[in-house]
Amino acid sequence: MAEHNEKGKFGEEEAHQYLVSKGFAILETNWVYGKEEVDIIAQDGDFLVFVEVKTRASDRHGRPEEFVGRQKQKHLIRAANAYVERKDLYLEIRFDIIAVTLYPDLRIEHLRDAFYP
């Protein structure tokens, strides 16, 4: 596995553990719809939360969340709509970003309502 894939997988595992520790119920991981992939789909109370995990070695070239651009957001929104329709769910939807920075120390930041459809 390429180093960047290993880094991403590590970040997703850390994000998963973080969300569970905060009381989120994890419904899906790496859910795929066409060419779109949602890293984590979870339930937080009355919210269905679509989580994009962004892992960077450091924030030297920018914070991880800065790399979730409008195009990626559109893909996540499209996948979220498909998920809600397929599962016939009636919960409020939220889009969060978990930003994982590895160096100099492991840092996990949870950005709730990171963007809106």
MODELLER restraints for C-alpha pairs under 7 A, 6 or more apart:
rsr = mdl.restraints
at = mdl.atoms
rsr.add(forms.Gaussian(group=physical.xy_distance, feature=features.Distance(at['CA:7:A'], at['CA:55:A']), mean=6.80, stdev=0.5))
rsr.add(forms.Gaussian(group=physical.xy_distance, feature=features.Distance(at['CA:8:A'], at['CA:55:A']), mean=5.66, stdev=0.5))
rsr.add(forms.Gaussian(group=physical.xy_distance, feature=features.Distance(at['CA:11:A'], at['CA:53:A']), mean=6.96, stdev=0.5))
rsr.add(forms.Gaussian(group=physical.xy_distance, feature=features.Distance(at['CA:11:A'], at['CA:55:A']), mean=5.47, stdev=0.5))
rsr.add(forms.Gaussian(group=physical.xy_distance, feature=features.Distance(at['CA:11:A'], at['CA:100:A']), mean=5.95, stdev=0.5))
rsr.add(forms.Gaussian(group=physical.xy_distance, feature=features.Distance(at['CA:12:A'], at['CA:53:A']), mean=6.03, stdev=0.5))
rsr.add(forms.Gaussian(group=physical.xy_distance, feature=features.Distance(at['CA:15:A'], at['CA:53:A']), mean=7.00, stdev=0.5))
rsr.add(forms.Gaussian(group=physical.xy_distance, feature=features.Distance(at['CA:15:A'], at['CA:98:A']), mean=6.45, stdev=0.5))
rsr.add(forms.Gaussian(group=physical.xy_distance, feature=features.Distance(at['CA:24:A'], at['CA:42:A']), mean=6.20, stdev=0.5))
rsr.add(forms.Gaussian(group=physical.xy_distance, feature=features.Distance(at['CA:24:A'], at['CA:43:A']), mean=5.68, stdev=0.5))
rsr.add(forms.Gaussian(group=physical.xy_distance, feature=features.Distance(at['CA:24:A'], at['CA:44:A']), mean=5.02, stdev=0.5))
rsr.add(forms.Gaussian(group=physical.xy_distance, feature=features.Distance(at['CA:25:A'], at['CA:42:A']), mean=5.39, stdev=0.5))
rsr.add(forms.Gaussian(group=physical.xy_distance, feature=features.Distance(at['CA:25:A'], at['CA:43:A']), mean=5.08, stdev=0.5))
rsr.add(forms.Gaussian(group=physical.xy_distance, feature=features.Distance(at['CA:25:A'], at['CA:44:A']), mean=6.67, stdev=0.5))
rsr.add(forms.Gaussian(group=physical.xy_distance, feature=features.Distance(at['CA:26:A'], at['CA:41:A']), mean=6.23, stdev=0.5))
rsr.add(forms.Gaussian(group=physical.xy_distance, feature=features.Distance(at['CA:26:A'], at['CA:42:A']), mean=4.31, stdev=0.5))
rsr.add(forms.Gaussian(group=physical.xy_distance, feature=features.Distance(at['CA:26:A'], at['CA:43:A']), mean=6.49, stdev=0.5))
rsr.add(forms.Gaussian(group=physical.xy_distance, feature=features.Distance(at['CA:27:A'], at['CA:41:A']), mean=5.53, stdev=0.5))
rsr.add(forms.Gaussian(group=physical.xy_distance, feature=features.Distance(at['CA:27:A'], at['CA:42:A']), mean=5.06, stdev=0.5))
rsr.add(forms.Gaussian(group=physical.xy_distance, feature=features.Distance(at['CA:28:A'], at['CA:40:A']), mean=5.77, stdev=0.5))
rsr.add(forms.Gaussian(group=physical.xy_distance, feature=features.Distance(at['CA:28:A'], at['CA:41:A']), mean=5.01, stdev=0.5))
rsr.add(forms.Gaussian(group=physical.xy_distance, feature=features.Distance(at['CA:28:A'], at['CA:42:A']), mean=6.85, stdev=0.5))
rsr.add(forms.Gaussian(group=physical.xy_distance, feature=features.Distance(at['CA:29:A'], at['CA:39:A']), mean=5.48, stdev=0.5))
rsr.add(forms.Gaussian(group=physical.xy_distance, feature=features.Distance(at['CA:29:A'], at['CA:40:A']), mean=4.49, stdev=0.5))
rsr.add(forms.Gaussian(group=physical.xy_distance, feature=features.Distance(at['CA:29:A'], at['CA:41:A']), mean=6.32, stdev=0.5))
rsr.add(forms.Gaussian(group=physical.xy_distance, feature=features.Distance(at['CA:30:A'], at['CA:37:A']), mean=5.99, stdev=0.5))
rsr.add(forms.Gaussian(group=physical.xy_distance, feature=features.Distance(at['CA:30:A'], at['CA:38:A']), mean=5.41, stdev=0.5))
rsr.add(forms.Gaussian(group=physical.xy_distance, feature=features.Distance(at['CA:30:A'], at['CA:39:A']), mean=4.45, stdev=0.5))
rsr.add(forms.Gaussian(group=physical.xy_distance, feature=features.Distance(at['CA:30:A'], at['CA:40:A']), mean=6.12, stdev=0.5))
rsr.add(forms.Gaussian(group=physical.xy_distance, feature=features.Distance(at['CA:31:A'], at['CA:37:A']), mean=5.51, stdev=0.5))
rsr.add(forms.Gaussian(group=physical.xy_distance, feature=features.Distance(at['CA:31:A'], at['CA:38:A']), mean=5.18, stdev=0.5))
rsr.add(forms.Gaussian(group=physical.xy_distance, feature=features.Distance(at['CA:31:A'], at['CA:39:A']), mean=6.60, stdev=0.5))
rsr.add(forms.Gaussian(group=physical.xy_distance, feature=features.Distance(at['CA:32:A'], at['CA:38:A']), mean=6.49, stdev=0.5))
rsr.add(forms.Gaussian(group=physical.xy_distance, feature=features.Distance(at['CA:33:A'], at['CA:79:A']), mean=5.83, stdev=0.5))
rsr.add(forms.Gaussian(group=physical.xy_distance, feature=features.Distance(at['CA:36:A'], at['CA:75:A']), mean=5.92, stdev=0.5))
rsr.add(forms.Gaussian(group=physical.xy_distance, feature=features.Distance(at['CA:36:A'], at['CA:76:A']), mean=6.91, stdev=0.5))
rsr.add(forms.Gaussian(group=physical.xy_distance, feature=features.Distance(at['CA:36:A'], at['CA:79:A']), mean=6.17, stdev=0.5))
rsr.add(forms.Gaussian(group=physical.xy_distance, feature=features.Distance(at['CA:38:A'], at['CA:50:A']), mean=6.82, stdev=0.5))
rsr.add(forms.Gaussian(group=physical.xy_distance, feature=features.Distance(at['CA:38:A'], at['CA:51:A']), mean=6.79, stdev=0.5))
rsr.add(forms.Gaussian(group=physical.xy_distance, feature=features.Distance(at['CA:38:A'], at['CA:52:A']), mean=6.49, stdev=0.5))
rsr.add(forms.Gaussian(group=physical.xy_distance, feature=features.Distance(at['CA:38:A'], at['CA:76:A']), mean=6.49, stdev=0.5))
rsr.add(forms.Gaussian(group=physical.xy_distance, feature=features.Distance(at['CA:39:A'], at['CA:51:A']), mean=6.07, stdev=0.5))
rsr.add(forms.Gaussian(group=physical.xy_distance, feature=features.Distance(at['CA:39:A'], at['CA:52:A']), mean=5.51, stdev=0.5))
rsr.add(forms.Gaussian(group=physical.xy_distance, feature=features.Distance(at['CA:39:A'], at['CA:53:A']), mean=6.30, stdev=0.5))
rsr.add(forms.Gaussian(group=physical.xy_distance, feature=features.Distance(at['CA:40:A'], at['CA:50:A']), mean=6.14, stdev=0.5))
rsr.add(forms.Gaussian(group=physical.xy_distance, feature=features.Distance(at['CA:40:A'], at['CA:51:A']), mean=5.04, stdev=0.5))
rsr.add(forms.Gaussian(group=physical.xy_distance, feature=features.Distance(at['CA:40:A'], at['CA:52:A']), mean=6.84, stdev=0.5))
rsr.add(forms.Gaussian(group=physical.xy_distance, feature=features.Distance(at['CA:41:A'], at['CA:49:A']), mean=5.69, stdev=0.5))
rsr.add(forms.Gaussian(group=physical.xy_distance, feature=features.Distance(at['CA:41:A'], at['CA:50:A']), mean=4.78, stdev=0.5))
rsr.add(forms.Gaussian(group=physical.xy_distance, feature=features.Distance(at['CA:41:A'], at['CA:51:A']), mean=6.10, stdev=0.5))
rsr.add(forms.Gaussian(group=physical.xy_distance, feature=features.Distance(at['CA:42:A'], at['CA:48:A']), mean=5.99, stdev=0.5))
rsr.add(forms.Gaussian(group=physical.xy_distance, feature=features.Distance(at['CA:42:A'], at['CA:49:A']), mean=5.12, stdev=0.5))
rsr.add(forms.Gaussian(group=physical.xy_distance, feature=features.Distance(at['CA:42:A'], at['CA:50:A']), mean=6.64, stdev=0.5))
rsr.add(forms.Gaussian(group=physical.xy_distance, feature=features.Distance(at['CA:43:A'], at['CA:49:A']), mean=5.80, stdev=0.5))
rsr.add(forms.Gaussian(group=physical.xy_distance, feature=features.Distance(at['CA:46:A'], at['CA:91:A']), mean=6.05, stdev=0.5))
rsr.add(forms.Gaussian(group=physical.xy_distance, feature=features.Distance(at['CA:46:A'], at['CA:92:A']), mean=6.55, stdev=0.5))
rsr.add(forms.Gaussian(group=physical.xy_distance, feature=features.Distance(at['CA:47:A'], at['CA:91:A']), mean=5.68, stdev=0.5))
rsr.add(forms.Gaussian(group=physical.xy_distance, feature=features.Distance(at['CA:47:A'], at['CA:92:A']), mean=4.89, stdev=0.5))
rsr.add(forms.Gaussian(group=physical.xy_distance, feature=features.Distance(at['CA:47:A'], at['CA:93:A']), mean=5.59, stdev=0.5))
rsr.add(forms.Gaussian(group=physical.xy_distance, feature=features.Distance(at['CA:47:A'], at['CA:94:A']), mean=6.51, stdev=0.5))
rsr.add(forms.Gaussian(group=physical.xy_distance, feature=features.Distance(at['CA:48:A'], at['CA:91:A']), mean=5.88, stdev=0.5))
rsr.add(forms.Gaussian(group=physical.xy_distance, feature=features.Distance(at['CA:48:A'], at['CA:92:A']), mean=6.00, stdev=0.5))
rsr.add(forms.Gaussian(group=physical.xy_distance, feature=features.Distance(at['CA:48:A'], at['CA:93:A']), mean=4.86, stdev=0.5))
rsr.add(forms.Gaussian(group=physical.xy_distance, feature=features.Distance(at['CA:48:A'], at['CA:94:A']), mean=6.22, stdev=0.5))
rsr.add(forms.Gaussian(group=physical.xy_distance, feature=features.Distance(at['CA:49:A'], at['CA:93:A']), mean=5.88, stdev=0.5))
rsr.add(forms.Gaussian(group=physical.xy_distance, feature=features.Distance(at['CA:49:A'], at['CA:94:A']), mean=4.81, stdev=0.5))
rsr.add(forms.Gaussian(group=physical.xy_distance, feature=features.Distance(at['CA:49:A'], at['CA:95:A']), mean=5.76, stdev=0.5))
rsr.add(forms.Gaussian(group=physical.xy_distance, feature=features.Distance(at['CA:49:A'], at['CA:96:A']), mean=6.75, stdev=0.5))
rsr.add(forms.Gaussian(group=physical.xy_distance, feature=features.Distance(at['CA:50:A'], at['CA:80:A']), mean=6.99, stdev=0.5))
rsr.add(forms.Gaussian(group=physical.xy_distance, feature=features.Distance(at['CA:50:A'], at['CA:94:A']), mean=6.29, stdev=0.5))
rsr.add(forms.Gaussian(group=physical.xy_distance, feature=features.Distance(at['CA:50:A'], at['CA:95:A']), mean=4.97, stdev=0.5))
rsr.add(forms.Gaussian(group=physical.xy_distance, feature=features.Distance(at['CA:50:A'], at['CA:96:A']), mean=6.21, stdev=0.5))
rsr.add(forms.Gaussian(group=physical.xy_distance, feature=features.Distance(at['CA:51:A'], at['CA:95:A']), mean=6.00, stdev=0.5))
rsr.add(forms.Gaussian(group=physical.xy_distance, feature=features.Distance(at['CA:51:A'], at['CA:96:A']), mean=4.84, stdev=0.5))
rsr.add(forms.Gaussian(group=physical.xy_distance, feature=features.Distance(at['CA:51:A'], at['CA:97:A']), mean=5.45, stdev=0.5))
rsr.add(forms.Gaussian(group=physical.xy_distance, feature=features.Distance(at['CA:51:A'], at['CA:98:A']), mean=6.90, stdev=0.5))
rsr.add(forms.Gaussian(group=physical.xy_distance, feature=features.Distance(at['CA:52:A'], at['CA:96:A']), mean=6.48, stdev=0.5))
rsr.add(forms.Gaussian(group=physical.xy_distance, feature=features.Distance(at['CA:52:A'], at['CA:97:A']), mean=4.86, stdev=0.5))
rsr.add(forms.Gaussian(group=physical.xy_distance, feature=features.Distance(at['CA:52:A'], at['CA:98:A']), mean=6.29, stdev=0.5))
rsr.add(forms.Gaussian(group=physical.xy_distance, feature=features.Distance(at['CA:53:A'], at['CA:97:A']), mean=5.81, stdev=0.5))
rsr.add(forms.Gaussian(group=physical.xy_distance, feature=features.Distance(at['CA:53:A'], at['CA:98:A']), mean=4.77, stdev=0.5))
rsr.add(forms.Gaussian(group=physical.xy_distance, feature=features.Distance(at['CA:53:A'], at['CA:99:A']), mean=6.06, stdev=0.5))
rsr.add(forms.Gaussian(group=physical.xy_distance, feature=features.Distance(at['CA:54:A'], at['CA:64:A']), mean=5.45, stdev=0.5))
rsr.add(forms.Gaussian(group=physical.xy_distance, feature=features.Distance(at['CA:54:A'], at['CA:65:A']), mean=6.40, stdev=0.5))
rsr.add(forms.Gaussian(group=physical.xy_distance, feature=features.Distance(at['CA:54:A'], at['CA:98:A']), mean=6.32, stdev=0.5))
rsr.add(forms.Gaussian(group=physical.xy_distance, feature=features.Distance(at['CA:54:A'], at['CA:99:A']), mean=5.09, stdev=0.5))
rsr.add(forms.Gaussian(group=physical.xy_distance, feature=features.Distance(at['CA:54:A'], at['CA:100:A']), mean=6.12, stdev=0.5))
rsr.add(forms.Gaussian(group=physical.xy_distance, feature=features.Distance(at['CA:55:A'], at['CA:64:A']), mean=6.01, stdev=0.5))
rsr.add(forms.Gaussian(group=physical.xy_distance, feature=features.Distance(at['CA:55:A'], at['CA:99:A']), mean=6.04, stdev=0.5))
rsr.add(forms.Gaussian(group=physical.xy_distance, feature=features.Distance(at['CA:55:A'], at['CA:100:A']), mean=4.57, stdev=0.5))
rsr.add(forms.Gaussian(group=physical.xy_distance, feature=features.Distance(at['CA:55:A'], at['CA:101:A']), mean=5.87, stdev=0.5))
rsr.add(forms.Gaussian(group=physical.xy_distance, feature=features.Distance(at['CA:56:A'], at['CA:64:A']), mean=5.75, stdev=0.5))
rsr.add(forms.Gaussian(group=physical.xy_distance, feature=features.Distance(at['CA:56:A'], at['CA:100:A']), mean=6.36, stdev=0.5))
rsr.add(forms.Gaussian(group=physical.xy_distance, feature=features.Distance(at['CA:56:A'], at['CA:101:A']), mean=5.11, stdev=0.5))
rsr.add(forms.Gaussian(group=physical.xy_distance, feature=features.Distance(at['CA:56:A'], at['CA:102:A']), mean=6.48, stdev=0.5))
rsr.add(forms.Gaussian(group=physical.xy_distance, feature=features.Distance(at['CA:57:A'], at['CA:101:A']), mean=5.72, stdev=0.5))
rsr.add(forms.Gaussian(group=physical.xy_distance, feature=features.Distance(at['CA:57:A'], at['CA:102:A']), mean=4.88, stdev=0.5))
rsr.add(forms.Gaussian(group=physical.xy_distance, feature=features.Distance(at['CA:57:A'], at['CA:103:A']), mean=5.71, stdev=0.5))
rsr.add(forms.Gaussian(group=physical.xy_distance, feature=features.Distance(at['CA:58:A'], at['CA:101:A']), mean=5.43, stdev=0.5))
rsr.add(forms.Gaussian(group=physical.xy_distance, feature=features.Distance(at['CA:58:A'], at['CA:102:A']), mean=5.94, stdev=0.5))
rsr.add(forms.Gaussian(group=physical.xy_distance, feature=features.Distance(at['CA:58:A'], at['CA:103:A']), mean=5.05, stdev=0.5))
rsr.add(forms.Gaussian(group=physical.xy_distance, feature=features.Distance(at['CA:59:A'], at['CA:101:A']), mean=6.81, stdev=0.5))
rsr.add(forms.Gaussian(group=physical.xy_distance, feature=features.Distance(at['CA:64:A'], at['CA:99:A']), mean=5.31, stdev=0.5))
rsr.add(forms.Gaussian(group=physical.xy_distance, feature=features.Distance(at['CA:64:A'], at['CA:100:A']), mean=6.77, stdev=0.5))
rsr.add(forms.Gaussian(group=physical.xy_distance, feature=features.Distance(at['CA:65:A'], at['CA:97:A']), mean=6.75, stdev=0.5))
rsr.add(forms.Gaussian(group=physical.xy_distance, feature=features.Distance(at['CA:65:A'], at['CA:99:A']), mean=5.70, stdev=0.5))
rsr.add(forms.Gaussian(group=physical.xy_distance, feature=features.Distance(at['CA:77:A'], at['CA:117:A']), mean=6.34, stdev=0.5))
rsr.add(forms.Gaussian(group=physical.xy_distance, feature=features.Distance(at['CA:94:A'], at['CA:113:A']), mean=5.82, stdev=0.5))
rsr.add(forms.Gaussian(group=physical.xy_distance, feature=features.Distance(at['CA:95:A'], at['CA:112:A']), mean=6.92, stdev=0.5))
rsr.add(forms.Gaussian(group=physical.xy_distance, feature=features.Distance(at['CA:95:A'], at['CA:113:A']), mean=5.27, stdev=0.5))
rsr.add(forms.Gaussian(group=physical.xy_distance, feature=features.Distance(at['CA:95:A'], at['CA:114:A']), mean=5.94, stdev=0.5))
rsr.add(forms.Gaussian(group=physical.xy_distance, feature=features.Distance(at['CA:95:A'], at['CA:115:A']), mean=6.09, stdev=0.5))
rsr.add(forms.Gaussian(group=physical.xy_distance, feature=features.Distance(at['CA:95:A'], at['CA:116:A']), mean=6.91, stdev=0.5))
rsr.add(forms.Gaussian(group=physical.xy_distance, feature=features.Distance(at['CA:96:A'], at['CA:111:A']), mean=5.55, stdev=0.5))
rsr.add(forms.Gaussian(group=physical.xy_distance, feature=features.Distance(at['CA:96:A'], at['CA:112:A']), mean=4.65, stdev=0.5))
rsr.add(forms.Gaussian(group=physical.xy_distance, feature=features.Distance(at['CA:96:A'], at['CA:113:A']), mean=5.26, stdev=0.5))
rsr.add(forms.Gaussian(group=physical.xy_distance, feature=features.Distance(at['CA:96:A'], at['CA:114:A']), mean=5.06, stdev=0.5))
rsr.add(forms.Gaussian(group=physical.xy_distance, feature=features.Distance(at['CA:97:A'], at['CA:110:A']), mean=6.06, stdev=0.5))
rsr.add(forms.Gaussian(group=physical.xy_distance, feature=features.Distance(at['CA:97:A'], at['CA:111:A']), mean=5.14, stdev=0.5))
rsr.add(forms.Gaussian(group=physical.xy_distance, feature=features.Distance(at['CA:97:A'], at['CA:112:A']), mean=6.75, stdev=0.5))
rsr.add(forms.Gaussian(group=physical.xy_distance, feature=features.Distance(at['CA:97:A'], at['CA:114:A']), mean=6.03, stdev=0.5))
rsr.add(forms.Gaussian(group=physical.xy_distance, feature=features.Distance(at['CA:98:A'], at['CA:108:A']), mean=6.78, stdev=0.5))
rsr.add(forms.Gaussian(group=physical.xy_distance, feature=features.Distance(at['CA:98:A'], at['CA:109:A']), mean=5.68, stdev=0.5))
rsr.add(forms.Gaussian(group=physical.xy_distance, feature=features.Distance(at['CA:98:A'], at['CA:110:A']), mean=4.65, stdev=0.5))
rsr.add(forms.Gaussian(group=physical.xy_distance, feature=features.Distance(at['CA:98:A'], at['CA:111:A']), mean=6.21, stdev=0.5))
rsr.add(forms.Gaussian(group=physical.xy_distance, feature=features.Distance(at['CA:99:A'], at['CA:108:A']), mean=5.72, stdev=0.5))
rsr.add(forms.Gaussian(group=physical.xy_distance, feature=features.Distance(at['CA:99:A'], at['CA:109:A']), mean=5.07, stdev=0.5))
rsr.add(forms.Gaussian(group=physical.xy_distance, feature=features.Distance(at['CA:99:A'], at['CA:110:A']), mean=6.46, stdev=0.5))
rsr.add(forms.Gaussian(group=physical.xy_distance, feature=features.Distance(at['CA:100:A'], at['CA:107:A']), mean=5.68, stdev=0.5))
rsr.add(forms.Gaussian(group=physical.xy_distance, feature=features.Distance(at['CA:100:A'], at['CA:108:A']), mean=4.67, stdev=0.5))
rsr.add(forms.Gaussian(group=physical.xy_distance, feature=features.Distance(at['CA:100:A'], at['CA:109:A']), mean=6.53, stdev=0.5))
rsr.add(forms.Gaussian(group=physical.xy_distance, feature=features.Distance(at['CA:101:A'], at['CA:107:A']), mean=5.09, stdev=0.5))
rsr.add(forms.Gaussian(group=physical.xy_distance, feature=features.Distance(at['CA:101:A'], at['CA:108:A']), mean=6.59, stdev=0.5))
